[in-house]
Amino acid sequence: MSKICEITGKSVITGNNVSHSNSRTKRTFSPNLQTKKFYIPEEDQWITLKVSTHALRTINKKGISACLKEAREKGFLNR
């Protein structure tokens, strides 16, 4: 499974671990993804999405329908 949020498009980014001696090694920063089920009243169905916690806050504010519409327009969601 890919580590990409289906609403915001957040994905893994890379950076450095920096030790006390300032030597650097590569590392990854993963988004905080949660698998959640959402009910869409317009379609009268449940869908399961892998979303970041930031996207959960956005869904609580705007609503699931508006967020799905924006995600489809931006190409993050194929359904």
Buried (B, 14 or more C-beta within 10 A) or exposed (E): EEEBBBBBBBBEEEEEEEEEEEEEEEEEEEBEBEEBEBEEEEEEEEBEBBBBEBBBEBBEEEEBBEBBEBBEEEEBBEE
